[in-house]
Structures are given as structure tokens and as C-alpha cells.
Amino acid sequence: MPETDIAEAILAAAVAGIEGAQRPGQHQMAAAVGEALAGGDHLLVQAGTGTGKSLGYLAPALAQLVQAPDDRIVVATATLALQAQLARKDIPTALAACEQVTGRSVKHAILKGRTNYACLYRVRDGLGLEQESLIGGPELVEALTASAPDASSKVGAEVVALREWVETEARAKGLADRDDAPSHGNQSWTQVSIPVRECLGVQRCPYGGECFVERSRDRARAAQLVVTNHALLAIDAMHGGTALPEHDGVIIDEAHELVSRVTGAASHELSPQTIERVARRCLPWLDDDLGLDFLDCADTLKTALDDAPLDRVEDPDGGLGVALRLVRDVARRVTSALGGDETDNDRKQAAAAAKEVFDVAGQLAAMAAHDVVWVSERERFGRQVNQSPLSVAGLMREGIFAKRPAVLTSATLTIGGNFDAVAASVGLTEPYQADDGAEPELPRWRGLDVGSPFDYRAQGILYVARSLPPPGRDGIGPDTLAEVAELVWAAGGRTLGLFASQRAAEAAALHCRRELPAMTILCQGDAQLGELTRTFVAEPETSLFGTLSLWQGVDVPGDTCRLVIIDKIPFPRPDDPLLQARQRAVAERGGNGFMTVAATHAALLLAQGSGRLIRRLTDKGVVAVLDPRLVTARYGSFLRASMPDFWPTTDREVAIGALQRLEKPPEA
């Protein structure tokens, strides 16, 4: 049977297995993905909400792997949470369908970064809390937090529970994956995991034969389908293909997040607190003078940071550059002083921590033209210095697209109505020169939009409040607040409010609670976001207001969400040094920095935010954008072209009437 027919049969069986409906866009996507993986051009495929894109790419991937058992395909998702969802839901469905159709199974594995697995050396020999306990982990957490519910006691209880769980995983030859661990916070997890730099290595570690990370890598090397995340894909590209097993194709899900995730993986920061912490860790093996020099570096950096502007820093000979070079030079001396003794594991780990300070300080001090270095202010810990690459297009082009066929997919890949902006951002179209001055041939790619099964014009209205004043710098205005309350009233609650700032979300929530006392208005920050979202879903007449974390990933089909309010176009902050630098770089090449960077950023978020409204075929509602610039500004058409094709109006009464009809449908 030809591979395309096998893919179609697997897809049909998988859809039948979940009692789903056949969707033309899903089949169109599957055919295109199969062609790309077989060695065609790279593929950017936009598959709108409801298409079933996971099965749309898994079916052709499995068809290829069945036909070519020695091949391996990597699927990379944006986050660990999406990775887990894919592994626990969609992949089992697709694998069962594959076996049903072909009679053959395909082995799969999950692969994450090192710090997502527990470390046996850290648990058994590292510093920390005592492990011995007469009662089990969950019971101990409950007992300790009840008797002494302060933060340190809670952390201590969680660590004991985690250590007990790690030993259970070791006996069961499991992976000690953080997602499967008992309830815990970040501080507790650091007591049972280890940074990449401080790993002793499988040969030196006394527990190397039981190492969970090595076990996960062994399983990945034995699998044909490997599920990872964007960050590990980026690390693999940066380190010459050492993080992932050899593979013949890559599928990048939620690809609209790729540039942000790769940028994060390639970024660094350094603070006085980090230097002081590493210095104190190294003191037992340093002479007094060198130890004091290392500690003094923290004060020197703090003084330089306090004197620097909260902005991009470009002068390597300025005060901050001088301080960073001092940190680099002292950290080099410390690293050298700690080297040589291969028998003391604690000393070796301290040396690794000092080496990381040396490497980061050196990169920051260089202030290279292809990097952006800036000073930021943290709410609790003061200032730090940050570095991010000006562009990650070259890294992705050379590390990912030059080596194997790639499929990038998302519900939102077209910006301004085409794929050009996304293709340029990942290095598929952006011109560049190699080290020898030549201009290599760019990778071949094509874009495909398979649409969505939803009839957006029949199911949704895009209302733009043209009569409102444009947003100002003083926060959300009284006219906008009044409009928010009127819309929420007309919808009977059932509103997801997406605001540009926490201050605006809180002001809108306060106003609506005062004007609509019978309605429940939740606001991000009232409780944990997961708890607020669960309440929003469970109680349809409740409304939820929040900021950026609600713009993506919130899936609330049905009557829970009939109205999505967007208070202003989500342009990036004008004082963001990285985005400012990227805009300037585009302008220096003769492009339009605002449209390429700021407007593209806003268009992507508008597409994601407005996409929260229609999540299934029976959903109906209104997206209300309370920023008149969406229809009055010259860039408005570019932004609207990135959003679902809702029926448009600027008439408030039309939007109010539609919401009221949904709230009180006519009697049959």
C-alpha cells in the first residue's frame, strides 16, 4: 500500500477511534505533511482551531515510520504541558490506529531537558534535608504543613516526599520525570535536580548506571517517534546536535511560539545575588584573597547596575562593561583554582558553577553586535543584566532547516494574510551571508492554509469600538470601563477579558464588580491561574479578566465564553530593549521596523486572543476590541487580516443586541 494511502487509513481509523468527524482540512494537511517528510520542501501549515492538526501530522509521520523502520521523527511542542498532552492523548490514539491499519507498532519516547528529571547524586549524596521518615511522603507533607505551616517547613516536607518518590522511581526503573512527581514548588524541585553544568557525567557519577536522564536518552535512541519541546530543539541546534538523537525529520507544533522559545534558550542573565551565591559555594576550596575577590565582584556588579540606565547597554568600555570583565576575570581564576582534583565531587560541581559565571560574564562583557545586552529591574531582587540574540533566524536555519525536512504548524501562522513574516523570523527567507562572505542558497519552503471547519462569519462578530478614544498612557479610561461593563452585562457574564496590563485588568474587574454586583468577576491574581480558569469553565455566568497568559492556551468551548474583550492592540512595550533593537536592525536594512517587529507581534497575539471565542462548531459570540486604531490606523487592515474572519461591525448596538439574543434566545 502506498505511504499516502497508509496515512489516510491511519487518520481515518484515529478519527473514528475518538468518534470524531472527517474534516477536509485535516486530510489536506496530512497529505502535505507526508510529502514534506518524504523529502520535499519545508512546510508551514496553518491549521485553524478544530482542524485536528495533531492527528493531521501524526498519521503521515507514523505511515513513514512503518515503511522505514530505521527512520526517526522528532515532534517538538512549545511547552512541557503541551508535550505531556500530546503524549498522553493524541499519540496513543494515533498509535492504536496505526497498529489497527498496518499490524505494526511504532515505539515512541518523551525527551525533556536535564532539570526535568531528578538526580540520584543530588538526592543521595548532595546537601539537603534528611530523608529518613517513619511516614510516607504525602502524609509527611500534610503532617508538617499542619504543625508548622511556614514556607520553609512546607519546602522541607515536599523535599522529603520527593526523595521518597525518587527512590521508588529508581527501584521501578522509571524516569523520575517532574510531571509525575508529588505536589511541590520550584524551590523543592531544585533540591532533587541538578543544573546541566553541575552534572558529574555518567562515567564519574557513582549513580551513573541508574541515571534517569541517561535512561530517558536511551529510550529516545530506541524510539522512532520522539516527542520533545522547542527549548530542547534549540539547545540541540546550538550544541551541534548533541541534545537529541539523530533524526530524519522534525515536526514543530505551536510553531508561532518557536522564535520566542529559541530566543529564551539562547539568552542569559547575571545578577549580584547569583555571583554571591556561587562565591560562597566555592569558598571552602579558595584561599582568602581569591575568595574575597569573588565575593567583592557581587558588590562591584551591583554598583555598576545601579549606575546604569534601565535600557540597552552598548558601550563595552562603560562602567557596566568594566564590571562584567572583572567578574569574568575573577571567575576564570576561581575556575582554575578549583580544577585539578577529580576526586572531590562537591568541588567539581562548585567549579562548574564558577565556570558558568565566567562564560556568561564573558558573553555579556563582549556586547557583540549580534547580541542585545540590557539592564532590567526585578520586583523583589533588584537589578540584573540580560543578554539575548538580536535574531535567531540564522541559528534555526543552520541548526534545524539545513539538515532535514521540517514541518511547522499552528492555528496562527499567517500574519497580515501570508506566511512571509513567520518564514523570515525562523530563517527561511531572511537574507544573510556566511562567514566566507558568500550568500548561500536559502532553504526551500511552501505555505499551506487548510482553513478551519468553523464558519467564523456565521458564528462570530468582530466589534471594534470606533467611537471610543484611542488608548492613552494613563491606563484604561472611564469610557472604556463603561463599555466593558455594558458588554459584560449584555453577555450575562460569560466573558474572557484580555487586557494589556495587570493594572487595566484589575481596574476593569473593580469597575464591573461595582456596576454589576450580581455577577461574578474573577481577575488574574485573585488566586492561582489554574484555579481561576477551572472556576471560569465550571460556572458559565462567571467572567475572567487577565493579561498575557490568558491570550494563548485557554480552551473554553460552549456557553462559558460568549464574549472576548480586548482592551487595546497588544503592541510590545515601547521600552523593551530587545524589541527596540530588532526594530532598529530591520530599519537599518531598509525595512519597516514597526511593521516587521511591533505590528507582527501584535498581530500574532490578536490572532491568538480572538481565537479563544470559537472552539467548536456550535459556539457563537462576539470579539470586542476597544481600540479604535484597529479600523482607523493604516496598519489596522494588516492586523485584522491575521484574525479569524468574523463578521465585522463598529456599531455598539449591533454587538449589544447580538449578545442579548445569545443570552435570551427566542422561544421555539
C-alpha positions as CSV (number, residue, x, y, z in Angstrom):
1,M,0.0,0.0,0.0
2,P,1.5,3.5,-0.9
3,E,2.5,5.6,2.0
4,T,-0.1,8.2,1.3
5,D,-2.9,5.6,1.4
6,I,-1.5,4.3,4.7
7,A,-1.5,7.8,6.2
8,E,-5.1,8.3,5.1
9,A,-6.2,4.9,6.6
10,I,-4.4,5.7,9.9
11,L,-6.0,9.1,10.0
12,A,-9.5,7.7,9.3
13,A,-9.0,5.0,12.0
14,A,-7.8,7.5,14.6
15,V,-10.7,9.9,13.9
16,A,-13.1,7.0,14.2
17,G,-11.4,5.9,17.4
18,I,-12.2,9.2,19.1
19,E,-15.7,9.3,17.4
20,G,-14.7,12.4,15.5
21,A,-15.8,13.8,12.2
22,Q,-13.9,13.7,8.9
23,R,-12.5,17.2,8.1
24,P,-11.2,18.1,4.6
25,G,-8.6,20.4,6.1
26,Q,-7.1,17.6,8.2
27,H,-6.8,15.3,5.2
28,Q,-5.2,18.1,3.1
29,M,-2.8,18.7,5.9
30,A,-1.9,15.0,6.3
31,A,-1.1,14.7,2.6
32,A,1.1,17.8,2.6
33,V,3.0,16.7,5.7
34,G,3.6,13.3,4.2
35,E,5.0,14.9,1.1
36,A,7.3,17.2,3.1
37,L,8.6,14.5,5.4
38,A,9.4,12.3,2.3
39,G,12.0,14.9,1.3
40,G,10.0,17.7,-0.2
41,D,10.3,21.4,0.7
42,H,9.9,22.6,4.3
43,L,6.2,23.1,5.1
44,L,4.5,25.8,7.0
45,V,0.9,24.7,7.5
46,Q,-1.7,26.8,9.2
47,A,-4.5,24.5,10.6
48,G,-7.3,26.5,12.3
49,T,-8.8,25.6,15.6
50,G,-11.0,22.5,15.2
51,T,-9.0,21.0,12.3
52,G,-7.4,18.3,14.4
53,K,-3.8,19.2,13.5
54,S,-2.1,16.7,15.9
55,L,-3.6,13.7,14.1
56,G,-3.1,15.6,10.9
57,Y,0.7,15.4,11.3
58,L,0.9,12.2,13.4
59,A,-0.8,10.0,10.7
60,P,1.7,10.7,7.9
61,A,4.6,10.6,10.4
62,L,3.6,7.1,11.5
63,A,3.0,6.0,7.9
64,Q,6.6,6.9,7.1
65,L,8.0,5.2,10.2
66,V,6.1,2.0,9.4
67,Q,7.5,2.0,5.9
68,A,11.0,2.9,7.0
69,P,11.7,1.3,10.5
70,D,15.2,2.8,10.7
71,D,13.9,6.4,10.4
72,R,13.2,8.6,13.4
73,I,11.0,11.7,13.5
74,V,11.0,14.3,16.3
75,V,7.9,16.2,17.3
76,A,8.6,19.4,19.2
77,T,5.9,21.3,21.1
78,A,6.0,24.8,22.7
79,T,5.8,23.8,26.3
80,L,6.2,20.8,28.6
81,A,2.4,20.9,29.3
82,L,1.6,20.6,25.6
83,Q,4.3,17.9,25.3
84,A,2.5,15.9,28.1
85,Q,-0.9,16.5,26.5
86,L,0.3,15.2,23.1
87,A,2.0,12.1,24.7
88,R,-1.0,11.2,26.9
89,K,-3.8,11.8,24.5
90,D,-3.1,12.2,20.8
91,I,-0.1,9.9,20.3
92,P,-1.8,6.8,22.0
93,T,-4.8,7.4,19.7
94,A,-2.6,7.6,16.6
95,L,-0.5,4.6,17.6
96,A,-3.6,2.4,18.2
97,A,-4.9,3.4,14.7
98,C,-1.5,2.7,13.1
99,E,-1.4,-0.8,14.6
100,Q,-5.0,-1.4,13.6
101,V,-4.3,-0.4,10.0
102,T,-0.8,-1.9,9.5
103,G,-0.5,-4.5,12.2
104,R,2.8,-2.9,13.2
105,S,3.6,-0.7,16.2
106,V,5.8,2.3,16.4
107,K,7.8,2.9,19.5
108,H,7.7,6.4,20.9
109,A,9.5,8.3,23.8
110,I,9.3,11.6,25.6
111,L,12.6,13.6,25.9
112,K,13.0,16.7,28.1
113,G,15.8,18.8,29.4
114,R,18.0,17.6,32.3
115,T,16.5,19.6,35.0
116,N,13.1,18.0,34.4
117,Y,14.4,14.7,35.8
118,A,15.5,14.1,39.4
119,C,19.2,13.5,40.1
120,L,20.2,10.5,42.3
121,Y,23.5,12.0,43.2
122,R,21.7,15.1,44.5
123,V,19.2,13.1,46.4
124,R,21.6,10.6,47.9
125,D,24.9,12.5,48.4
126,G,24.0,16.1,47.9
127,L,23.4,18.7,50.6
128,G,19.8,19.0,51.8
129,L,17.2,17.8,54.2
130,E,17.3,14.4,56.0
131,Q,15.4,11.7,54.1
132,E,14.6,9.4,56.9
133,S,11.0,9.3,57.9
134,L,8.6,7.0,59.6
135,I,5.7,8.0,57.5
136,G,5.2,8.3,53.7
137,G,5.7,11.4,51.6
138,P,2.2,12.7,51.1
139,E,1.3,12.0,54.8
140,L,4.5,13.8,55.8
141,V,3.7,16.9,53.7
142,E,0.3,17.1,55.4
143,A,1.6,16.5,58.9
144,L,4.5,19.0,58.6
145,T,2.5,21.7,57.0
146,A,-0.3,21.3,59.5
147,S,2.1,21.5,62.5
148,A,4.3,24.3,61.1
149,P,2.7,25.8,58.0
150,D,5.5,28.3,57.3
151,A,7.2,28.3,53.9
152,S,10.5,26.6,55.0
153,S,8.6,23.7,56.7
154,K,6.5,23.2,53.6
155,V,9.6,23.0,51.4
156,G,11.2,20.6,53.8
157,A,8.2,18.3,53.7
158,E,7.9,18.5,49.9
159,V,11.6,17.6,49.6
160,V,11.3,14.5,51.8
161,A,8.3,13.4,49.8
162,L,10.2,14.0,46.5
163,R,13.2,12.0,47.7
164,E,11.0,9.1,48.7
165,W,9.3,9.2,45.3
166,V,12.8,9.3,43.5
167,E,13.9,6.1,45.3
168,T,10.6,4.5,44.3
169,E,11.3,5.5,40.7
170,A,14.8,4.2,40.9
171,R,13.6,0.7,42.1
172,A,10.9,0.6,39.4
173,K,13.5,1.7,36.7
174,G,11.3,4.7,35.9
175,L,12.3,8.2,34.7
176,A,11.6,10.4,37.8
177,D,10.0,12.9,35.5
178,R,8.9,16.0,37.3
179,D,5.4,15.9,35.7
180,D,4.8,12.6,37.6
181,A,6.2,13.8,40.9
182,P,4.2,14.5,44.1
183,S,2.9,18.1,44.6
184,H,5.8,20.5,45.0
185,G,7.1,24.0,44.3
186,N,10.2,25.2,42.3
187,Q,12.3,25.6,45.4
188,S,11.7,22.0,46.4
189,W,12.5,20.6,43.0
190,T,15.9,22.3,43.0
191,Q,16.8,20.1,46.0
192,V,16.4,16.9,43.9
193,S,17.5,18.0,40.5
194,I,20.8,19.4,39.1
195,P,21.8,22.1,36.6
196,V,23.3,20.9,33.4
197,R,26.7,22.4,34.2
198,E,27.0,20.6,37.5
199,C,26.3,17.1,36.3
200,L,29.3,14.9,37.0
201,G,28.8,12.9,33.9
202,V,27.7,9.3,33.6
203,Q,31.3,8.0,34.0
204,R,32.2,9.9,37.1
205,C,28.8,9.8,38.9
206,P,28.5,7.0,41.4
207,Y,24.9,6.5,40.3
208,G,25.6,6.9,36.6
209,G,24.3,3.4,35.9
210,E,20.9,4.4,37.3
211,C,20.8,7.9,35.9
212,F,17.3,9.0,34.9
213,V,18.5,11.4,32.2
214,E,20.6,8.7,30.6
215,R,17.7,6.3,30.8
216,S,15.4,8.8,29.0
217,R,18.0,9.3,26.3
218,D,18.4,5.6,25.9
219,R,14.7,5.3,25.4
220,A,14.7,8.1,22.9
221,R,17.5,6.4,20.9
222,A,15.5,3.2,20.8
223,A,12.3,5.0,19.6
224,Q,11.2,6.0,16.1
225,L,9.0,8.9,17.3
226,V,10.5,11.3,19.9
227,V,8.4,14.0,21.5
228,T,10.4,17.0,22.8
229,N,9.9,20.7,23.3
230,H,11.1,23.9,21.5
231,A,13.7,24.7,24.1
232,L,15.5,21.3,23.7
233,L,15.2,21.6,20.0
234,A,17.0,25.0,20.3
235,I,19.7,23.5,22.6
236,D,20.2,20.7,20.1
237,A,20.7,23.3,17.3
238,M,23.1,25.4,19.5
239,H,25.3,22.4,20.5
240,G,25.7,20.6,17.2
241,G,23.0,18.0,17.5
242,T,24.1,16.6,20.9
243,A,20.8,17.0,22.8
244,L,18.5,14.9,20.6
245,P,19.1,11.5,18.9
246,E,19.8,11.6,15.1
247,H,16.5,12.1,13.3
248,D,15.3,12.2,9.7
249,G,12.5,14.8,10.1
250,V,11.1,17.3,12.6
251,I,7.5,18.5,13.2
252,I,7.3,21.7,15.1
253,D,3.8,22.2,16.7
254,E,2.6,25.5,18.0
255,A,5.3,27.0,15.7
256,H,4.1,30.6,16.3
257,E,6.0,30.2,19.7
258,L,9.2,29.0,18.2
259,V,11.2,32.2,17.9
260,S,10.3,33.2,21.5
261,R,11.3,29.8,22.9
262,V,14.5,29.6,20.9
263,T,15.4,33.2,22.0
264,G,14.8,32.2,25.6
265,A,17.0,29.2,25.3
266,A,19.8,31.3,23.8
267,S,19.5,34.1,26.4
268,H,21.5,34.7,29.7
269,E,21.2,36.8,32.7
270,L,23.6,37.6,35.6
271,S,22.8,39.2,39.0
272,P,24.8,40.2,42.1
273,Q,22.9,37.5,44.0
274,T,24.0,34.8,41.6
275,I,27.6,35.8,41.9
276,E,27.5,35.9,45.7
277,R,25.8,32.5,45.9
278,V,28.3,30.9,43.7
279,A,31.2,32.6,45.5
280,R,30.0,31.3,48.9
281,R,29.7,27.8,47.4
282,C,33.4,28.0,46.2
283,L,34.9,29.5,49.4
284,P,35.9,26.1,51.1
285,W,38.4,25.5,48.3
286,L,39.7,29.0,47.8
287,D,42.4,31.0,49.5
288,D,41.2,34.0,51.5
289,D,42.2,36.6,48.9
290,L,40.6,34.9,45.9
291,G,37.5,34.1,47.9
292,L,37.1,37.8,48.9
293,D,37.8,38.9,45.4
294,F,35.0,36.7,44.1
295,L,32.6,38.0,46.8
296,D,33.5,41.6,46.1
297,C,32.6,41.0,42.4
298,A,28.9,40.9,43.5
299,D,29.2,44.4,45.1
300,T,31.1,45.7,42.1
301,L,28.4,44.5,39.7
302,K,25.6,45.9,41.9
303,T,27.2,49.3,41.9
304,A,27.6,49.3,38.1
305,L,24.0,48.1,37.7
306,D,22.7,50.9,40.0
307,D,24.6,53.5,37.9
308,A,23.4,52.1,34.5
309,P,20.2,53.1,32.7
310,L,17.3,50.6,32.6
311,D,17.9,50.2,28.9
312,R,20.2,48.6,26.3
313,V,23.9,48.9,27.1
314,E,26.2,49.1,24.1
315,D,29.5,50.6,25.4
316,P,31.8,47.7,26.4
317,D,34.1,50.3,28.0
318,G,31.5,51.8,30.2
319,G,31.0,51.1,33.9
320,L,28.9,48.0,33.4
321,G,31.3,46.6,30.8
322,V,34.3,47.1,33.1
323,A,32.4,45.4,36.0
324,L,31.5,42.4,33.8
325,R,35.1,42.0,32.7
326,L,36.2,42.0,36.3
327,V,33.6,39.3,37.1
328,R,34.8,37.3,34.1
329,D,38.5,37.5,35.0
330,V,37.9,36.6,38.7
331,A,35.6,33.8,37.8
332,R,38.3,32.5,35.4
333,R,40.8,32.5,38.3
334,V,38.3,30.7,40.6
335,T,37.6,28.0,37.9
336,S,41.3,27.4,37.5
337,A,41.9,27.2,41.3
338,L,39.1,24.7,41.7
339,G,40.3,22.4,38.9
340,G,42.6,19.5,39.1
341,D,41.1,17.5,41.9
342,E,38.9,14.9,40.2
343,T,38.1,13.0,43.4
344,D,36.0,15.7,45.2
345,N,32.6,15.8,43.5
346,D,31.4,18.8,45.5
347,R,34.5,20.8,44.5
348,K,33.9,19.7,40.8
349,Q,30.3,21.0,41.0
350,A,31.4,24.3,42.6
351,A,33.9,24.7,39.8
352,A,31.2,24.1,37.2
353,A,29.1,26.8,38.8
354,A,32.0,29.2,38.7
355,K,32.7,28.3,35.0
356,E,29.1,29.2,34.2
357,V,29.6,32.7,35.8
358,F,32.8,33.0,33.8
359,D,31.1,32.1,30.5
360,V,28.0,34.3,31.0
361,A,30.0,37.3,32.2
362,G,32.3,37.0,29.2
363,Q,29.4,36.9,26.7
364,L,27.8,39.9,28.4
365,A,31.0,41.9,28.6
366,A,31.6,41.4,24.9
367,M,28.4,43.2,24.0
368,A,28.7,41.8,20.5
369,A,26.8,43.4,17.6
370,H,24.6,40.3,17.2
371,D,23.6,40.4,20.9
372,V,21.4,42.8,22.9
373,V,22.5,43.5,26.4
374,W,20.4,45.4,28.8
375,V,19.6,46.2,32.4
376,S,16.3,45.2,34.0
377,E,14.7,45.7,37.3
378,R,13.2,42.7,39.2
379,E,10.4,43.3,41.6
380,R,12.0,41.5,44.6
381,F,15.7,41.2,43.9
382,G,16.8,44.4,42.2
383,R,18.6,44.8,39.0
384,Q,20.3,42.3,36.7
385,V,22.0,42.3,33.3
386,N,20.4,40.4,30.5
387,Q,21.5,39.2,27.0
388,S,19.5,37.9,24.1
389,P,20.5,37.3,20.4
390,L,19.3,40.0,18.1
391,S,18.0,37.3,15.8
392,V,17.7,33.5,16.0
393,A,17.0,33.1,12.3
394,G,20.5,32.0,11.4
395,L,20.6,29.6,14.3
396,M,17.4,27.9,13.2
397,R,18.3,27.9,9.6
398,E,21.7,26.2,10.1
399,G,20.8,24.1,13.1
400,I,17.4,22.8,12.0
401,F,16.3,23.5,8.5
402,A,19.6,22.9,6.7
403,K,19.8,19.3,7.9
404,R,16.4,17.7,7.4
405,P,12.8,18.3,6.2
406,A,10.8,20.3,8.7
407,V,7.0,20.9,9.2
408,L,5.9,23.9,11.2
409,T,2.3,24.0,12.2
410,S,0.0,26.2,14.3
411,A,-3.5,27.6,14.2
412,T,-1.9,31.1,13.7
413,L,1.0,31.2,11.2
414,T,-0.3,33.7,8.7
415,I,0.3,37.3,9.8
416,G,-1.2,40.1,7.7
417,G,-2.7,37.4,5.4
418,N,0.5,35.5,4.5
419,F,3.4,33.3,5.8
420,D,6.2,35.7,5.0
421,A,6.7,37.2,8.5
422,V,6.9,33.8,10.2
423,A,9.2,32.4,7.4
424,A,11.6,35.3,7.8
425,S,11.6,35.0,11.6
426,V,12.7,31.4,11.5
427,G,15.4,31.9,8.8
428,L,13.6,30.6,5.8
429,T,13.6,33.8,3.8
430,E,15.8,36.3,5.6
431,P,19.0,37.0,3.5
432,Y,22.3,36.5,5.2
433,Q,26.0,36.0,4.5
434,A,28.1,33.1,5.5
435,D,31.5,33.5,7.3
436,D,33.3,33.4,3.9
437,G,31.2,36.3,2.6
438,A,29.1,34.1,0.3
439,E,25.3,34.2,0.3
440,P,24.2,30.5,0.5
441,E,21.0,29.3,-1.1
442,L,18.1,29.6,1.3
443,P,16.0,26.6,2.2
444,R,13.0,25.8,0.0
445,W,9.6,26.1,1.7
446,R,6.0,26.5,1.0
447,G,3.0,27.6,3.0
448,L,-0.4,26.0,3.2
449,D,-3.5,27.2,5.0
450,V,-6.0,24.4,5.3
451,G,-8.6,26.7,7.0
452,S,-10.9,25.7,9.8
453,P,-14.1,23.8,10.0
454,F,-15.7,26.8,11.7
455,D,-17.9,29.3,9.8
456,Y,-16.5,32.3,11.5
457,R,-18.8,34.8,9.7
458,A,-21.8,32.9,10.8
459,Q,-20.6,32.1,14.3
460,G,-18.9,35.3,15.4
461,I,-18.9,39.1,15.3
462,L,-15.8,41.4,15.4
463,Y,-16.9,44.6,17.1
464,V,-14.4,47.4,17.1
465,A,-15.3,50.3,19.3
466,R,-14.6,53.1,16.8
467,S,-16.3,55.8,18.9
468,L,-14.0,55.3,21.9
469,P,-10.9,57.5,22.3
470,P,-7.6,55.8,21.5
471,P,-5.8,54.2,24.5
472,G,-3.6,56.6,26.4
473,R,-0.6,56.1,28.7
474,D,-2.5,56.8,31.8
475,G,-4.3,53.4,31.9
476,I,-7.7,52.3,30.9
477,G,-10.1,55.3,30.7
478,P,-13.6,55.8,32.1
479,D,-15.3,55.5,28.7
480,T,-13.6,52.2,28.0
481,L,-14.5,50.9,31.5
482,A,-18.1,51.8,30.9
483,E,-18.0,49.9,27.6
484,V,-16.6,46.8,29.3
485,A,-19.4,46.8,31.9
486,E,-22.1,47.2,29.3
487,L,-20.8,44.4,27.1
488,V,-20.4,42.1,30.1
489,W,-24.0,42.9,31.2
490,A,-25.3,42.2,27.7
491,A,-23.5,38.8,27.6
492,G,-24.8,37.8,31.0
493,G,-21.2,37.4,32.2
494,R,-19.6,34.6,30.1
495,T,-16.7,36.9,29.3
496,L,-13.0,36.4,28.8
497,G,-11.3,39.8,29.3
498,L,-7.8,40.1,27.7
499,F,-6.0,43.2,28.9
500,A,-2.7,44.8,28.0
501,S,-1.7,45.2,31.6
502,Q,-2.5,43.8,35.1
503,R,-3.4,47.3,36.2
504,A,-6.0,47.6,33.4
505,A,-7.4,44.1,34.2
506,E,-7.8,45.0,37.9
507,A,-9.4,48.4,37.1
508,A,-11.9,46.7,34.8
509,A,-12.7,44.0,37.3
510,L,-13.2,46.6,40.1
511,H,-15.5,48.7,37.9
512,C,-17.6,45.7,36.8
513,R,-18.0,44.4,40.3
514,R,-19.2,47.8,41.3
515,E,-21.6,48.3,38.3
516,L,-22.7,44.6,38.1
517,P,-22.8,43.4,41.7
518,A,-24.9,40.3,40.9
519,M,-22.2,39.0,38.5
520,T,-19.0,37.1,39.5
521,I,-15.9,38.8,38.0
522,L,-12.6,36.9,38.5
523,C,-9.3,38.6,38.0
524,Q,-5.9,37.2,37.4
525,G,-4.0,37.5,40.7
526,D,-7.1,36.7,42.9
527,A,-5.9,33.0,43.1
528,Q,-3.7,30.6,41.1
529,L,-4.4,30.9,37.4
530,G,-5.3,27.2,37.0
531,E,-7.9,27.6,39.8
532,L,-9.4,30.7,38.3
533,T,-9.7,29.0,34.9
534,R,-11.3,25.9,36.3
535,T,-13.9,28.1,38.1
536,F,-14.5,30.1,34.8
537,V,-15.2,26.8,32.9
538,A,-17.4,25.3,35.7
539,E,-19.6,28.4,36.2
540,P,-20.7,29.7,32.8
541,E,-22.0,33.0,34.0
542,T,-18.7,33.9,35.6
543,S,-16.3,36.3,33.8
544,L,-12.5,36.1,33.9
545,F,-10.2,39.1,33.3
546,G,-6.4,38.8,32.9
547,T,-3.3,39.5,30.9
548,L,-0.9,37.8,28.6
549,S,-1.1,34.2,30.0
550,L,-4.8,34.1,29.1
551,W,-4.2,35.2,25.4
552,Q,-3.0,31.7,24.5
553,G,-3.8,28.2,25.5
554,V,-7.2,28.8,27.3
555,D,-9.7,26.4,25.7
556,V,-13.2,27.1,26.9
557,P,-15.8,25.9,24.4
558,G,-19.5,26.4,24.9
559,D,-21.6,28.9,26.8
560,T,-18.7,29.7,29.2
561,C,-17.3,32.1,26.7
562,R,-19.6,34.2,24.5
563,L,-17.7,37.4,24.7
564,V,-13.9,38.1,24.4
565,I,-12.9,41.6,25.2
566,I,-9.6,43.0,24.1
567,D,-8.9,46.4,25.6
568,K,-6.1,47.6,23.3
569,I,-4.0,46.4,20.4
570,P,-1.2,44.3,22.2
571,F,1.8,46.1,20.8
572,P,5.0,45.3,22.7
573,R,6.1,47.8,25.3
574,P,8.0,50.6,23.6
575,D,10.7,50.4,26.2
576,D,11.5,46.7,25.6
577,P,15.2,46.9,24.7
578,L,15.2,43.6,22.7
579,L,12.3,44.5,20.5
580,Q,13.6,48.1,20.1
581,A,16.9,46.7,18.9
582,R,15.2,44.3,16.5
583,Q,13.1,47.2,15.1
584,R,16.3,49.2,14.6
585,A,18.1,46.4,12.9
586,V,15.2,46.0,10.4
587,A,15.2,49.7,9.7
588,E,19.0,49.7,9.1
589,R,18.5,47.1,6.4
590,G,15.9,49.3,4.7
591,G,12.8,47.6,6.1
592,N,9.9,48.9,8.2
593,G,10.9,48.1,11.8
594,F,7.5,48.9,13.3
595,M,5.6,46.6,10.9
596,T,8.1,43.8,10.9
597,V,8.5,43.6,14.7
598,A,5.9,45.5,16.7
599,A,2.9,45.1,14.3
600,T,3.8,41.4,13.7
601,H,4.0,40.8,17.5
602,A,0.6,42.4,17.9
603,A,-1.0,40.6,15.0
604,L,0.1,37.2,16.4
605,L,-1.4,38.0,19.8
606,L,-4.6,39.3,18.3
607,A,-5.0,36.1,16.3
608,Q,-4.4,34.0,19.4
609,G,-6.6,36.1,21.7
610,S,-9.6,36.4,19.3
611,G,-9.2,32.6,18.7
612,R,-10.4,32.0,22.2
613,L,-14.0,32.7,21.2
614,I,-14.9,29.9,18.7
615,R,-13.7,26.5,19.9
616,R,-16.3,24.2,18.5
617,L,-18.9,24.1,15.7
618,T,-21.8,25.2,17.9
619,D,-20.0,28.2,19.6
620,K,-21.3,31.7,18.9
621,G,-20.3,35.1,20.3
622,V,-18.6,38.4,19.9
623,V,-15.0,39.6,20.0
624,A,-14.9,43.2,21.1
625,V,-11.8,45.2,20.5
626,L,-12.0,48.5,22.4
627,D,-9.2,50.2,20.5
628,P,-10.4,52.2,17.5
629,R,-7.0,52.1,15.9
630,L,-7.9,48.6,14.6
631,V,-10.1,50.4,12.0
632,T,-8.7,53.9,11.9
633,A,-4.9,53.3,11.7
634,R,-3.1,52.5,8.4
635,Y,-1.8,49.2,10.0
636,G,-5.4,48.2,11.0
637,S,-6.0,46.1,7.9
638,F,-2.8,44.2,8.4
639,L,-3.8,43.3,12.0
640,R,-7.4,42.4,11.0
641,A,-6.1,40.1,8.3
642,S,-4.4,38.0,11.0
643,M,-7.6,37.4,12.9
644,P,-10.4,34.9,12.2
645,D,-12.8,36.1,9.5
646,F,-15.6,37.3,11.8
647,W,-18.5,39.4,10.6
648,P,-17.3,43.0,11.3
649,T,-19.1,45.9,12.8
650,T,-18.3,49.2,14.6
651,D,-21.9,49.6,15.8
652,R,-22.1,49.1,19.6
653,E,-25.9,48.4,19.4
654,V,-25.3,45.6,16.9
655,A,-22.9,43.9,19.3
656,I,-25.1,44.5,22.3
657,G,-28.1,43.1,20.5
658,A,-26.3,40.0,19.4
659,L,-25.1,39.3,22.9
660,Q,-28.5,39.8,24.4
661,R,-30.0,37.4,21.8
662,L,-27.5,34.8,22.8
663,E,-28.3,35.3,26.4
664,K,-32.0,35.1,25.9
665,P,-32.7,33.1,22.7
666,P,-36.2,33.4,21.2
667,E,-38.7,30.8,22.4
668,A,-39.4,28.0,20.0
